[in-house]
Amino acid sequence: MWILAPNKKFIKQYKSLSSDFQKRVDSVLAELVKSENPTKLGDYKQSLRVYAYNLDKSNRIIYSVDFVNNTIELRRVGSHKQVYGKD
């Protein structure tokens, strides 16, 4: 079982999502917590040293994994522009 550790930016972006989309994010987070290795569920972004879980065509969750403390550090959530800062 993994522990979720959202940062301030993630929380702010999460609150700005619609309630339907928040439910989708919640189900993905539950999937990440239950997985044996959350790194296998996302695509590794080498330039940022994070993983990206694609929610749909344009939205994603950005996270990193700390195996020592058994935590998933949630960094950002939202559209491509919101999470990467560019189109």
HELIX and SHEET records of a PDB file:
HELIX    1   1 LYS A    8  LYS A   15  1                                   8    
HELIX    2   2 SER A   19  LYS A   34  1                                  16    
HELIX    3   3 PRO A   38  LYS A   40  5                                   3    
HELIX    4   4 HIS A   80  TYR A   84  1                                   5    
SHEET    1   A 5 ILE A   3  PRO A   6  0                                        
SHEET    2   A 5 THR A  71  SER A  79  1                                        
SHEET    3   A 5 ASN A  59  ASP A  66 -1                                        
SHEET    4   A 5 VAL A  50  ASN A  54 -1                                        
SHEET    5   A 5 ASP A  43  LYS A  45 -1                                        
END                                                                             
